[in-house]
Amino acid sequence: MSIQAPIFTPELLQYLRNISTPEPPILARIREETAQHRLGKMAIAPEQAALLTWLARAINTQNYLEIGTFTGYSSTAMALTLPENAHLTCCDINVTFTDKARQYWQEAGVAHKIELHLQPALITLDELIAQGKTQYFDLAFIDADKPPTPHYYERCLKLVRSGGIIAIDNLLLGGRIINEPNDNSPISHTILREFNAQLPYDKRITPLTLPLGDGLTLLLKN
């Protein structure tokens, strides 16, 4: 029978990590060093990265697209998982953060798999579409500024193949998403509520949102 999920205390969360595939030392170091930064909460949770890399293996990912790279935890995890001839396309605008990511890629021995585009992601995505890379990517991960999320999504629908996956982080806004926006709410609140509400009716995808981190939305492209 079904029962309510337990409250995930730090001890229970550590137990779950202990019975899962171990976190590689380089990822643990990225996570620990990033957590010391005032914006460290922007990094994805280890469980999210573990699920994304698990899914990448399940669908035989060769080409991966990432929107929002930060200090490189998710991209390093993905590059360590994917085969030697895989290609990762990463988009970000922050040189300081991505310089750290480049350092970790070098230390992990995966830098040769990764192409970093330092410009607004929408420009990069439009360039990829213009280059004929529609249906090219197996897996896309959106973890960037929230107001453009619908625009990132529409472009990823063009770039990801049928049977591929689009993953989006932080669609729960720390739990605030269930509240009606008010005059003091950021514009992202209204945009993401409207975006989330239409997902079940979008015939182009099969959506599933999981309570990992701040919510991890998985969209299987039909």
N, C-alpha and C positions, 0 to 999 in steps of 0.2 A: 504494500500500500504506500501511498505518497505521504510524506511528512514534511513539515516546514523545515527549510534549510536552517542549520545552526548559525548562531552568531559567530562570525569568524574572528576570534580573538587572535592576538599576535602568536600565541602558542599553537593554536589550531592551524593558522596559516603556515607556520613553520613546519608543522607536521606534514601538511599537504606538499610542501616543497621537498621535504625529506623523502617522500615516497614517489616523487616524480623524477624525470631525468635531471641530473644535477646541473646547476647553472655553471657554465664554464667560468674559470677564474677571471678572464678578461672582462666578462659581462658583470661579474660581481664587483670588480674594481670600477667599471664605468658607473654602475649604479651607486656605489658608495661615494665616489668622488662627485658625481652630479648632485647627490642629495645635499651636499654641503653648500651648494649654490642657492641663492635666494629664490631662483626660479626652478629649483630642482624638482618641484612637484609636476613640472611639465613632462618629465620622462614617463614612459609607460611602465606599468607594473610587470614584474618578471612573469607572472601568469599570463599576461596578455601576449608577451613576446613568445612564450612557450607555445601558446595556442596557435599563433600566427605561423610559427615555423613548422609546427605539426601539420597544419593545413597546407602549407607550402609543399611539404613532402608528399602529402596525400594526393595533391593534384599535379604532381610532377612539375613544379614551377621552374621555369628557365629564365623568365624575364619578370623582374619585380620593379614596381614603381612606388616611390615613397614621397609623400608630400608633407614636409615637416621633419627634418632630420635631427635637429637639436644637437646633443653631444654624441649621438651615434649609437645608442643602445640597441634600438630596433634594427637598424641597418647592419650593425655588426653581428647581431644574433642571426639575421637572415643570411648574411654572407657566409657565416660559418656553417650554416645548414645546407645551403644550395651547392650544387655540383661545381666543379672547377671551371667549367665553361659557361656558368650562369652570368647574367648581366643585371646589375642593379642600377636603376636611375633614381637619383635622390634630388629633391628640390628643397631649397632653403634660401633665406636672404641674409642670415646672420653670419658674418665671417668669424667672429670670436668663437661662437659655439661650434661651428663646423670645422674650425681649425683643431679643436679638441677631438672632434669625430675623426678627422683625417689621421690624427696621431694614433687613436685607438685602432683604426683600420690597418695602419702600418704595423702596429704591434701584434695584431691578430693575424697578420699575413693575408689579408683579404682585400687590400686596397686596389689590386688589379682588377677586381670584379666590379668596382663601383665607379660610376660617373656622377659627379656632383654638379648641379646647375645652381649657381648663385645669382638668382634674380627672382622676381615675383613668380610664383608657381604657375599662375594662369598663363603667363607668357610662355613658359617652358611647355606646358601642356598643349597650347595652341601650336607651338613649333613642332611638337611631336606629331600632332594630327596632320599638319601641313607636310611633314616628311613621309606621310603614308603609314604611320605606325598604328593605325586603327586595328583592333583585334590582335594586337601584338603582345600585350602583357597578360600574364597568367594571374597575377595578384597585385592589387594596389592597396596601399595603406594611407589613409588621410588622417593626419594628426597635426594640424596647423591652425592658423587663426580661424575662428569660428564663423564670422559673418559670410565669407565666401564659400562655405561648405556646399551649398546647392550647386554652385558653379564648378567646384572641384568634382563633385559627383557626376554632373552631366558630361564633363570631359572624360572622366574615367570610364563612363559607360561606352564611350567611343573607343577608348584605348585598350580596354580589357576584352579578352576573347569570350565567346559564349562558353559557359561552364567554368569561367574564372570567377574570382572573388574580389569584391571591393570591401575593405574593412575601414571603419570610421571610429575614431576614439572620441570620448568626452561628450557624447550626445545627451548625457543626463545632467550636465552642468552642476555636479556636486549635489544632485537631488532637487535642485531648484526648478528643474524642467516641468515638474508636475504642477507648479504654481502659475497662476495667470500673471503675465507681465504687468507691471505698473509703470508709472511715470519715471521711476528711478531705476528701472531694469535696463541693462545694456541691450543694444539692438540684437545681439546674438541670441538673447532669450526668445524673442519673438520669431526670429528666423529659424531657429532650431526646433521650436514647437511646431511650426508650420511644416518644416521639412520632415520631422518624425511622423507627423500625422498623415502625410501622404504616402509614406513608404508601403503600408499594407495594400494600397490600391495601385501601386506601380507594377504593371504587368511585365515590365522588362526584367524584374528581379524577384528573388525569393528572399525576404528579409528575416533576420533573427538577431535580436539584441540580447546580450548576455551580461549578467551582473559582475563583470570583471573590471577592476579599477573603477573608473568613472563611467562605466558602460562601454562595451565593445560591440558595435553593430556590424554584423556580417551580412553582406548582400551577394547572393549567388546570381550571377548574370544568366538569364534564361537564353 
